[in-house]
């Protein structure tokens, strides 16, 4: 998710592409298990995002701001 986020110029376009890739990956990885894109997003948000966004994180503010934008954009897209 991080690489995709930083290679794109447009958050909205990249969000759609990220969701498409994650959906395909969930189908390829475990078709019988059926993880949803929402579940993968929630795991990313809980397992990875706090380490970037915590005040004690060494991540620069520009990185934190960027990841917040993507987290909000992905959440909005999944709520549709």
Kinemage of the C-alpha trace (Angstrom):
@kinemage 1
@onewidth
@group {chain A} dominant
@subgroup {mainchain}
@vectorlist {calphas} color= white
{ca unk a 1} P 0.000 0.000 0.000
{ca unk a 2} L 2.799 2.400 0.864
{ca unk a 3} L 4.601 2.016 -2.459
{ca unk a 4} L 1.407 2.487 -4.413
{ca unk a 5} L 0.540 5.559 -2.410
{ca unk a 6} L 3.844 7.299 -3.003
{ca unk a 7} L 4.114 6.521 -6.702
{ca unk a 8} L 0.787 8.121 -7.566
{ca unk a 9} L 0.072 11.796 -8.033
{ca unk a 10} L -3.702 11.563 -7.652
{ca unk a 11} L -5.085 10.120 -4.402
{ca unk a 12} L -8.520 9.332 -5.890
{ca unk a 13} L -7.134 7.469 -8.900
{ca unk a 14} L -4.577 5.601 -6.823
{ca unk a 15} L -7.241 4.649 -4.276
{ca unk a 16} L -9.323 2.958 -6.963
{ca unk a 17} L -6.262 1.120 -8.264
{ca unk a 18} L -5.194 0.034 -4.769
{ca unk a 19} L -8.648 -1.384 -4.067
{ca unk a 20} L -8.663 -3.207 -7.405
{ca unk a 21} L -5.254 -4.784 -6.748
{ca unk a 22} L -6.136 -5.766 -3.171
{ca unk a 23} L -9.383 -7.343 -4.364
{ca unk a 24} L -7.521 -9.378 -6.975
{ca unk a 25} L -4.864 -10.392 -4.437
{ca unk a 26} L -7.493 -11.594 -1.958
{ca unk a 27} L -9.082 -13.763 -4.640
{ca unk a 28} L -5.737 -15.200 -5.746
{ca unk a 29} L -4.326 -15.785 -2.273
{ca unk a 30} L -7.216 -17.625 -0.712
{ca unk a 31} L -10.271 -18.039 -2.912
{ca unk a 32} L -11.877 -20.471 -0.470
{ca unk a 33} L -11.281 -18.265 2.566
{ca unk a 34} L -12.815 -15.214 0.971
{ca unk a 35} L -11.131 -12.325 2.765
{ca unk a 36} L -12.758 -9.109 1.725
{ca unk a 37} L -11.025 -5.919 0.692
{ca unk a 38} L -12.571 -4.262 3.757
{ca unk a 39} L -10.953 -6.882 6.040
{ca unk a 40} L -7.560 -6.314 4.428
{ca unk a 41} L -7.964 -2.556 4.810
{ca unk a 42} L -8.903 -2.930 8.479
{ca unk a 43} L -5.858 -5.141 9.094
{ca unk a 44} L -3.613 -2.551 7.410
{ca unk a 45} L -5.191 0.254 9.408
{ca unk a 46} L -4.757 -1.576 12.722
{ca unk a 47} L -1.395 -3.307 12.152
{ca unk a 48} L 0.563 -0.776 10.084
{ca unk a 49} L -0.924 2.692 10.240
{ca unk a 50} L -0.464 3.357 13.984
{ca unk a 51} L 3.276 2.798 13.665
{ca unk a 52} L 3.436 5.557 11.065
{ca unk a 53} L 0.994 7.997 12.646
{ca unk a 54} L 1.885 7.797 16.346
{ca unk a 55} L 3.428 10.993 17.726
{ca unk a 56} L 6.564 9.046 18.714
{ca unk a 57} L 6.982 7.749 15.150
{ca unk a 58} L 10.095 8.798 13.276
{ca unk a 59} L 7.985 9.295 10.149
{ca unk a 60} L 8.171 12.820 8.742
{ca unk a 61} L 4.976 14.897 8.871
{ca unk a 62} L 4.651 14.775 5.086
{ca unk a 63} L 4.533 10.960 5.250
{ca unk a 64} L 1.983 11.011 8.062
{ca unk a 65} L -0.187 13.463 6.140
{ca unk a 66} L 0.059 11.321 2.998
{ca unk a 67} L -0.959 8.121 4.798
{ca unk a 68} L -3.861 9.906 6.500
{ca unk a 69} L -5.117 11.039 3.087
{ca unk a 70} L -5.012 7.478 1.792
{ca unk a 71} L -6.605 6.010 4.898
{ca unk a 72} L -9.519 8.440 4.612
{ca unk a 73} L -9.851 7.967 0.845
{ca unk a 74} L -9.818 4.169 1.150
{ca unk a 75} L -12.373 4.263 3.953
{ca unk a 76} L -14.702 6.494 1.904
{ca unk a 77} L -14.345 4.250 -1.142
{ca unk a 78} L -15.131 1.141 0.892
{ca unk a 79} L -18.183 2.785 2.465
{ca unk a 80} L -19.846 3.225 -0.937
